[in-house]
Amino acid sequence: MQNIDAVVAGAGIWGCTVARRLAESGRRVLVVERREAIGGNVRCETDPETGIEIHLYGSHIFHTHIPEVWDFVNRFVKFNGYQHKVLARYKGKTYFLPLGLALVNKFFGTELSPGEVEAFMKDETHSAAVFDAFFRGYTSKQWGRPPEEIDPSIIKRVPVRSNYDVNYFNDYNQGIPLSGYNSLFERLLDHPSITVRTGVELRFEDGVFFAGGDSLGNVPVYYSGPLDVLFGYRFGHLPWRSLRFETEWLDMRDYQGTSVVNYTEAEVPYTRIHEFKHYHPENAAAMATAKTVIMREYPSDWRPGDEPYYPIDNESSRALLGRYREEAAKYTNLVVGGRLGGYKYYDMDRSIEAALALSL
Ligand SMILES: Cc1cc2nc3c(=O)[nH]c(=O)nc-3n(C[C@H](O)[C@H](O)[C@H](O)COP(=O)(O)OP(=O)(O)OC[C@H]3O[C@@H](n4cnc5c(N)ncnc54)[C@H](O)[C@@H]3O)c2cc1C
């Protein structure tokens, strides 16, 4: 391909960061994105009527303690300082997660002090009750396994906060882009040396990489799609867990008073309800509108063709991934990354960190 020094496949956070770095180091970059829009799974849509930013693939909160990542994203967008809190609904009552003084004292009707809660939670009866209420049903829905099969010992690995800090993440840098997530991607790709083509898939056929109909020759390719798809599933399908989202527009100002509520009982078919207006408390008009947008999240089995969300980590998937990685290593012009390419759950900051660490 003429006039191009590198091709980036996938305009998610990993691909856009790689493309920006390549362009800033003097390379002419072609970004191809299989979907019709950039942003990967962080893509949002602003509801024209209410101005509410809807996260199309589930809630995304930017959070990081990595200074290089925070500095990098702040070159492109400013954040609104939103601090994420998650509530849990269990048997008609609402609790603050994570596991800490607020949850424990409400659940048990106690008034434990910071010095008492850890020892209290070491008691098997207490930890089993918390596990049954908040972890067993939720985890079973998340991974599609019967509640009785969920290993109760996971509660032992859940840290107990001995304070009333209900901030969901420990990272001190948090927020949502003031100008919306899509603007982050638009600005990352807004460089004279970057060309973007959406609705174009990178493919690999008979030892040759193609973007659209064009053969790429030996141009370096930075690929953030799944390895099994690239290699035509020749060793089999890498398994995933999927999600289904149901969005609803409601004629009320506020549905649940917060951005995310987890539904922890196995009998409730969804795991979470997202209410997007709460991510932008600074957007007074959207906050005040008499409408709101909520989204129910349903975990689902994954079949080829479904949207892949969470990799299934087990012995056979690790072996399969190893075979695909060996195959990928044969092509010296191919660099694979991102959550799909890595077959690994990465938060956004970790995807950016990995893209910043590449030697380009
Ligand atoms: C439900 C859920 C909630 C999350 N919430 C958070 C959160 O609150 N905070 C946080 O930090 N992280 C969160 N994450 C993680 C976040 O989504 C990822 O870190 C981020 O999407 C990773 O970006 P990526 O570029 O690796 O992948 P993606 O965003 O998936 O981008 C990859 C892109 O490559 C494209 N592509 C694939 N194959 C090809 C091909 N052959 N040719 C061209 N294009 C191709 C895809 O269409 C896609 O656009 C969440 C993840 C999930 C599943």
The ligand as a Gaussian input file, in Angstrom:
#p B3LYP/6-31G(d) Opt

LIG

0 1
 C      -19.039000      -4.302000      30.424000
 C      -17.696000      -3.639000      30.486000
 C      -17.530000      -2.498000      31.248000
 C      -16.287000      -1.880000      31.313000
 N      -16.139000      -0.776000      32.118000
 C      -14.946000      -0.193000      32.209000
 C      -14.745000       0.924000      33.076000
 O      -15.663000       1.369000      33.771000
 N      -13.515000       1.498000      33.124000
 C      -12.467000       1.020000      32.387000
 O      -11.376000       1.577000      32.483000
 N      -12.624000      -0.024000      31.548000
 C      -13.825000      -0.648000      31.450000
 N      -13.995000      -1.720000      30.609000
 C      -12.863000      -2.139000      29.757000
 C      -12.827000      -1.355000      28.426000
 O      -13.987000      -1.647000      27.679000
 C      -11.559000      -1.765000      27.672000
 O      -10.426000      -1.387000      28.407000
 C      -11.424000      -1.116000      26.296000
 O      -12.566000      -1.302000      25.518000
 C      -10.246000      -1.759000      25.599000
 O      -10.035000      -1.113000      24.363000
 P       -9.469000      -1.933000      23.138000
 O       -9.036000      -0.934000      22.151000
 O       -8.491000      -2.937000      23.605000
 O      -10.701000      -2.810000      22.621000
 P      -12.082000      -2.419000      21.942000
 O      -12.683000      -1.246000      22.619000
 O      -12.874000      -3.666000      21.876000
 O      -11.646000      -1.970000      20.483000
 C      -11.238000      -2.904000      19.509000
 C      -11.756000      -2.441000      18.169000
 O      -11.190000      -3.252000      17.135000
 C      -12.188000      -3.426000      16.128000
 N      -11.800000      -4.581000      15.337000
 C      -11.776000      -5.879000      15.703000
 N      -11.329000      -6.644000      14.689000
 C      -11.050000      -5.811000      13.662000
 C      -10.539000      -5.999000      12.347000
 N      -10.205000      -7.221000      11.884000
 N      -10.381000      -4.925000      11.546000
 C      -10.716000      -3.675000      11.982000
 N      -11.198000      -3.444000      13.228000
 C      -11.352000      -4.492000      14.059000
 C      -13.458000      -3.604000      16.929000
 O      -14.604000      -3.345000      16.137000
 C      -13.278000      -2.567000      18.039000
 O      -13.814000      -1.305000      17.683000
 C      -15.209000      -2.392000      30.570000
 C      -15.373000      -3.553000      29.800000
 C      -16.598000      -4.188000      29.793000
 C      -16.727000      -5.471000      29.033000

